[in-house]
Amino acid sequence: MEKSKLQKYWIKNLQIMFVLLLIWFSVSYGCGILFAETLNTIHLGGFPLGFWFAQQGSIYVFVVLIFAYVVLMNRLDKRFDVDEK
């Protein structure tokens, strides 16, 4: 693959990672710490929602983001013709 195509592929890969990490940071820091008191007015399974996000919600979001990364990278690989055939 030519160098400019590789650079475009890598830039797109970094963009995907940045967006997904930003989502994860927002959920784990924002919901678990910054907005915890506001979210604690809502209860989920008997626990305050802010506590739930701090303890488990951010982990669930992280796992979902891993699957999203796999899907997005498979699409990117096909787009740049570097997928496993």
Phi and psi in radians as a Rosetta constraint file:
Dihedral C 1 N 2 CA 2 C 2 CIRCULARHARMONIC -1.216 0.35
Dihedral N 2 CA 2 C 2 N 3 CIRCULARHARMONIC 2.787 0.35
Dihedral C 2 N 3 CA 3 C 3 CIRCULARHARMONIC -1.118 0.35
Dihedral N 3 CA 3 C 3 N 4 CIRCULARHARMONIC -0.734 0.35
Dihedral C 3 N 4 CA 4 C 4 CIRCULARHARMONIC -1.149 0.35
Dihedral N 4 CA 4 C 4 N 5 CIRCULARHARMONIC -0.606 0.35
Dihedral C 4 N 5 CA 5 C 5 CIRCULARHARMONIC -1.188 0.35
Dihedral N 5 CA 5 C 5 N 6 CIRCULARHARMONIC -0.691 0.35
Dihedral C 5 N 6 CA 6 C 6 CIRCULARHARMONIC -1.119 0.35
Dihedral N 6 CA 6 C 6 N 7 CIRCULARHARMONIC -0.693 0.35
Dihedral C 6 N 7 CA 7 C 7 CIRCULARHARMONIC -1.138 0.35
Dihedral N 7 CA 7 C 7 N 8 CIRCULARHARMONIC -0.729 0.35
Dihedral C 7 N 8 CA 8 C 8 CIRCULARHARMONIC -1.116 0.35
Dihedral N 8 CA 8 C 8 N 9 CIRCULARHARMONIC -0.712 0.35
Dihedral C 8 N 9 CA 9 C 9 CIRCULARHARMONIC -1.065 0.35
Dihedral N 9 CA 9 C 9 N 10 CIRCULARHARMONIC -0.812 0.35
Dihedral C 9 N 10 CA 10 C 10 CIRCULARHARMONIC -1.167 0.35
Dihedral N 10 CA 10 C 10 N 11 CIRCULARHARMONIC -0.696 0.35
Dihedral C 10 N 11 CA 11 C 11 CIRCULARHARMONIC -1.093 0.35
Dihedral N 11 CA 11 C 11 N 12 CIRCULARHARMONIC -0.765 0.35
Dihedral C 11 N 12 CA 12 C 12 CIRCULARHARMONIC -1.128 0.35
Dihedral N 12 CA 12 C 12 N 13 CIRCULARHARMONIC -0.684 0.35
Dihedral C 12 N 13 CA 13 C 13 CIRCULARHARMONIC -1.058 0.35
Dihedral N 13 CA 13 C 13 N 14 CIRCULARHARMONIC -0.791 0.35
Dihedral C 13 N 14 CA 14 C 14 CIRCULARHARMONIC -1.131 0.35
Dihedral N 14 CA 14 C 14 N 15 CIRCULARHARMONIC -0.638 0.35
Dihedral C 14 N 15 CA 15 C 15 CIRCULARHARMONIC -1.101 0.35
Dihedral N 15 CA 15 C 15 N 16 CIRCULARHARMONIC -0.769 0.35
Dihedral C 15 N 16 CA 16 C 16 CIRCULARHARMONIC -1.068 0.35
Dihedral N 16 CA 16 C 16 N 17 CIRCULARHARMONIC -0.830 0.35
Dihedral C 16 N 17 CA 17 C 17 CIRCULARHARMONIC -1.088 0.35
Dihedral N 17 CA 17 C 17 N 18 CIRCULARHARMONIC -0.723 0.35
Dihedral C 17 N 18 CA 18 C 18 CIRCULARHARMONIC -1.083 0.35
Dihedral N 18 CA 18 C 18 N 19 CIRCULARHARMONIC -0.795 0.35
Dihedral C 18 N 19 CA 19 C 19 CIRCULARHARMONIC -1.113 0.35
Dihedral N 19 CA 19 C 19 N 20 CIRCULARHARMONIC -0.785 0.35
Dihedral C 19 N 20 CA 20 C 20 CIRCULARHARMONIC -1.151 0.35
Dihedral N 20 CA 20 C 20 N 21 CIRCULARHARMONIC -0.712 0.35
Dihedral C 20 N 21 CA 21 C 21 CIRCULARHARMONIC -1.189 0.35
Dihedral N 21 CA 21 C 21 N 22 CIRCULARHARMONIC -0.589 0.35
Dihedral C 21 N 22 CA 22 C 22 CIRCULARHARMONIC -1.133 0.35
Dihedral N 22 CA 22 C 22 N 23 CIRCULARHARMONIC -0.709 0.35
Dihedral C 22 N 23 CA 23 C 23 CIRCULARHARMONIC -1.093 0.35
Dihedral N 23 CA 23 C 23 N 24 CIRCULARHARMONIC -0.812 0.35
Dihedral C 23 N 24 CA 24 C 24 CIRCULARHARMONIC -1.093 0.35
Dihedral N 24 CA 24 C 24 N 25 CIRCULARHARMONIC -0.767 0.35
Dihedral C 24 N 25 CA 25 C 25 CIRCULARHARMONIC -1.082 0.35
Dihedral N 25 CA 25 C 25 N 26 CIRCULARHARMONIC -0.768 0.35
Dihedral C 25 N 26 CA 26 C 26 CIRCULARHARMONIC -1.064 0.35
Dihedral N 26 CA 26 C 26 N 27 CIRCULARHARMONIC -0.744 0.35
Dihedral C 26 N 27 CA 27 C 27 CIRCULARHARMONIC -1.235 0.35
Dihedral N 27 CA 27 C 27 N 28 CIRCULARHARMONIC -0.836 0.35
Dihedral C 27 N 28 CA 28 C 28 CIRCULARHARMONIC -1.264 0.35
Dihedral N 28 CA 28 C 28 N 29 CIRCULARHARMONIC -0.735 0.35
Dihedral C 28 N 29 CA 29 C 29 CIRCULARHARMONIC -1.466 0.35
Dihedral N 29 CA 29 C 29 N 30 CIRCULARHARMONIC -0.802 0.35
Dihedral C 29 N 30 CA 30 C 30 CIRCULARHARMONIC -1.154 0.35
Dihedral N 30 CA 30 C 30 N 31 CIRCULARHARMONIC -0.974 0.35
Dihedral C 30 N 31 CA 31 C 31 CIRCULARHARMONIC -1.299 0.35
Dihedral N 31 CA 31 C 31 N 32 CIRCULARHARMONIC -0.571 0.35
Dihedral C 31 N 32 CA 32 C 32 CIRCULARHARMONIC -1.469 0.35
Dihedral N 32 CA 32 C 32 N 33 CIRCULARHARMONIC -0.412 0.35
Dihedral C 32 N 33 CA 33 C 33 CIRCULARHARMONIC -2.203 0.35
Dihedral N 33 CA 33 C 33 N 34 CIRCULARHARMONIC -1.026 0.35
Dihedral C 33 N 34 CA 34 C 34 CIRCULARHARMONIC -1.151 0.35
Dihedral N 34 CA 34 C 34 N 35 CIRCULARHARMONIC -0.814 0.35
Dihedral C 34 N 35 CA 35 C 35 CIRCULARHARMONIC -1.811 0.35
Dihedral N 35 CA 35 C 35 N 36 CIRCULARHARMONIC 0.314 0.35
Dihedral C 35 N 36 CA 36 C 36 CIRCULARHARMONIC -1.060 0.35
Dihedral N 36 CA 36 C 36 N 37 CIRCULARHARMONIC -0.766 0.35
Dihedral C 36 N 37 CA 37 C 37 CIRCULARHARMONIC -1.125 0.35
Dihedral N 37 CA 37 C 37 N 38 CIRCULARHARMONIC -0.717 0.35
Dihedral C 37 N 38 CA 38 C 38 CIRCULARHARMONIC -1.154 0.35
Dihedral N 38 CA 38 C 38 N 39 CIRCULARHARMONIC -0.771 0.35
Dihedral C 38 N 39 CA 39 C 39 CIRCULARHARMONIC -1.203 0.35
Dihedral N 39 CA 39 C 39 N 40 CIRCULARHARMONIC -0.415 0.35
Dihedral C 39 N 40 CA 40 C 40 CIRCULARHARMONIC -1.186 0.35
Dihedral N 40 CA 40 C 40 N 41 CIRCULARHARMONIC -0.212 0.35
Dihedral C 40 N 41 CA 41 C 41 CIRCULARHARMONIC -1.297 0.35
Dihedral N 41 CA 41 C 41 N 42 CIRCULARHARMONIC -0.283 0.35
Dihedral C 41 N 42 CA 42 C 42 CIRCULARHARMONIC -1.813 0.35
Dihedral N 42 CA 42 C 42 N 43 CIRCULARHARMONIC 2.424 0.35
Dihedral C 42 N 43 CA 43 C 43 CIRCULARHARMONIC -1.980 0.35
Dihedral N 43 CA 43 C 43 N 44 CIRCULARHARMONIC 2.462 0.35
Dihedral C 43 N 44 CA 44 C 44 CIRCULARHARMONIC -2.262 0.35
Dihedral N 44 CA 44 C 44 N 45 CIRCULARHARMONIC 1.971 0.35
Dihedral C 44 N 45 CA 45 C 45 CIRCULARHARMONIC 1.095 0.35
Dihedral N 45 CA 45 C 45 N 46 CIRCULARHARMONIC 0.538 0.35
Dihedral C 45 N 46 CA 46 C 46 CIRCULARHARMONIC 1.523 0.35
Dihedral N 46 CA 46 C 46 N 47 CIRCULARHARMONIC -0.071 0.35
Dihedral C 46 N 47 CA 47 C 47 CIRCULARHARMONIC -1.973 0.35
Dihedral N 47 CA 47 C 47 N 48 CIRCULARHARMONIC 2.589 0.35
Dihedral C 47 N 48 CA 48 C 48 CIRCULARHARMONIC -1.085 0.35
Dihedral N 48 CA 48 C 48 N 49 CIRCULARHARMONIC 2.451 0.35
Dihedral C 48 N 49 CA 49 C 49 CIRCULARHARMONIC -1.094 0.35
Dihedral N 49 CA 49 C 49 N 50 CIRCULARHARMONIC -0.632 0.35
Dihedral C 49 N 50 CA 50 C 50 CIRCULARHARMONIC -1.086 0.35
Dihedral N 50 CA 50 C 50 N 51 CIRCULARHARMONIC -0.739 0.35
Dihedral C 50 N 51 CA 51 C 51 CIRCULARHARMONIC -1.112 0.35
Dihedral N 51 CA 51 C 51 N 52 CIRCULARHARMONIC -0.730 0.35
Dihedral C 51 N 52 CA 52 C 52 CIRCULARHARMONIC -1.082 0.35
Dihedral N 52 CA 52 C 52 N 53 CIRCULARHARMONIC -0.778 0.35
Dihedral C 52 N 53 CA 53 C 53 CIRCULARHARMONIC -1.114 0.35
Dihedral N 53 CA 53 C 53 N 54 CIRCULARHARMONIC -0.697 0.35
Dihedral C 53 N 54 CA 54 C 54 CIRCULARHARMONIC -1.152 0.35
Dihedral N 54 CA 54 C 54 N 55 CIRCULARHARMONIC -0.618 0.35
Dihedral C 54 N 55 CA 55 C 55 CIRCULARHARMONIC -1.593 0.35
Dihedral N 55 CA 55 C 55 N 56 CIRCULARHARMONIC -0.749 0.35
Dihedral C 55 N 56 CA 56 C 56 CIRCULARHARMONIC -2.277 0.35
Dihedral N 56 CA 56 C 56 N 57 CIRCULARHARMONIC -0.547 0.35
Dihedral C 56 N 57 CA 57 C 57 CIRCULARHARMONIC -1.041 0.35
Dihedral N 57 CA 57 C 57 N 58 CIRCULARHARMONIC -0.733 0.35
Dihedral C 57 N 58 CA 58 C 58 CIRCULARHARMONIC -1.175 0.35
Dihedral N 58 CA 58 C 58 N 59 CIRCULARHARMONIC -0.545 0.35
Dihedral C 58 N 59 CA 59 C 59 CIRCULARHARMONIC -1.206 0.35
Dihedral N 59 CA 59 C 59 N 60 CIRCULARHARMONIC -0.760 0.35
Dihedral C 59 N 60 CA 60 C 60 CIRCULARHARMONIC -1.088 0.35
Dihedral N 60 CA 60 C 60 N 61 CIRCULARHARMONIC -0.733 0.35
Dihedral C 60 N 61 CA 61 C 61 CIRCULARHARMONIC -1.102 0.35
Dihedral N 61 CA 61 C 61 N 62 CIRCULARHARMONIC -0.708 0.35
Dihedral C 61 N 62 CA 62 C 62 CIRCULARHARMONIC -1.060 0.35
Dihedral N 62 CA 62 C 62 N 63 CIRCULARHARMONIC -0.756 0.35
Dihedral C 62 N 63 CA 63 C 63 CIRCULARHARMONIC -1.120 0.35
Dihedral N 63 CA 63 C 63 N 64 CIRCULARHARMONIC -0.731 0.35
Dihedral C 63 N 64 CA 64 C 64 CIRCULARHARMONIC -1.095 0.35
Dihedral N 64 CA 64 C 64 N 65 CIRCULARHARMONIC -0.686 0.35
Dihedral C 64 N 65 CA 65 C 65 CIRCULARHARMONIC -1.159 0.35
Dihedral N 65 CA 65 C 65 N 66 CIRCULARHARMONIC -0.553 0.35
Dihedral C 65 N 66 CA 66 C 66 CIRCULARHARMONIC -1.099 0.35
Dihedral N 66 CA 66 C 66 N 67 CIRCULARHARMONIC -0.791 0.35
Dihedral C 66 N 67 CA 67 C 67 CIRCULARHARMONIC -1.140 0.35
Dihedral N 67 CA 67 C 67 N 68 CIRCULARHARMONIC -0.669 0.35
Dihedral C 67 N 68 CA 68 C 68 CIRCULARHARMONIC -1.100 0.35
Dihedral N 68 CA 68 C 68 N 69 CIRCULARHARMONIC -0.705 0.35
Dihedral C 68 N 69 CA 69 C 69 CIRCULARHARMONIC -1.079 0.35
Dihedral N 69 CA 69 C 69 N 70 CIRCULARHARMONIC -0.731 0.35
Dihedral C 69 N 70 CA 70 C 70 CIRCULARHARMONIC -1.066 0.35
Dihedral N 70 CA 70 C 70 N 71 CIRCULARHARMONIC -0.819 0.35
Dihedral C 70 N 71 CA 71 C 71 CIRCULARHARMONIC -1.102 0.35
Dihedral N 71 CA 71 C 71 N 72 CIRCULARHARMONIC -0.822 0.35
Dihedral C 71 N 72 CA 72 C 72 CIRCULARHARMONIC -1.128 0.35
Dihedral N 72 CA 72 C 72 N 73 CIRCULARHARMONIC -0.678 0.35
Dihedral C 72 N 73 CA 73 C 73 CIRCULARHARMONIC -1.247 0.35
Dihedral N 73 CA 73 C 73 N 74 CIRCULARHARMONIC -0.608 0.35
Dihedral C 73 N 74 CA 74 C 74 CIRCULARHARMONIC -1.093 0.35
Dihedral N 74 CA 74 C 74 N 75 CIRCULARHARMONIC -0.717 0.35
Dihedral C 74 N 75 CA 75 C 75 CIRCULARHARMONIC -1.120 0.35
Dihedral N 75 CA 75 C 75 N 76 CIRCULARHARMONIC -0.748 0.35
Dihedral C 75 N 76 CA 76 C 76 CIRCULARHARMONIC -1.132 0.35
Dihedral N 76 CA 76 C 76 N 77 CIRCULARHARMONIC -0.720 0.35
Dihedral C 76 N 77 CA 77 C 77 CIRCULARHARMONIC -1.046 0.35
Dihedral N 77 CA 77 C 77 N 78 CIRCULARHARMONIC -0.751 0.35
Dihedral C 77 N 78 CA 78 C 78 CIRCULARHARMONIC -1.152 0.35
Dihedral N 78 CA 78 C 78 N 79 CIRCULARHARMONIC -0.681 0.35
Dihedral C 78 N 79 CA 79 C 79 CIRCULARHARMONIC -1.101 0.35
Dihedral N 79 CA 79 C 79 N 80 CIRCULARHARMONIC -0.657 0.35
Dihedral C 79 N 80 CA 80 C 80 CIRCULARHARMONIC -1.723 0.35
Dihedral N 80 CA 80 C 80 N 81 CIRCULARHARMONIC 0.164 0.35
Dihedral C 80 N 81 CA 81 C 81 CIRCULARHARMONIC 0.978 0.35
Dihedral N 81 CA 81 C 81 N 82 CIRCULARHARMONIC 0.806 0.35
Dihedral C 81 N 82 CA 82 C 82 CIRCULARHARMONIC -2.166 0.35
Dihedral N 82 CA 82 C 82 N 83 CIRCULARHARMONIC 0.307 0.35
Dihedral C 82 N 83 CA 83 C 83 CIRCULARHARMONIC -1.353 0.35
Dihedral N 83 CA 83 C 83 N 84 CIRCULARHARMONIC 2.786 0.35
Dihedral C 83 N 84 CA 84 C 84 CIRCULARHARMONIC -1.442 0.35
Dihedral N 84 CA 84 C 84 N 85 CIRCULARHARMONIC 2.162 0.35
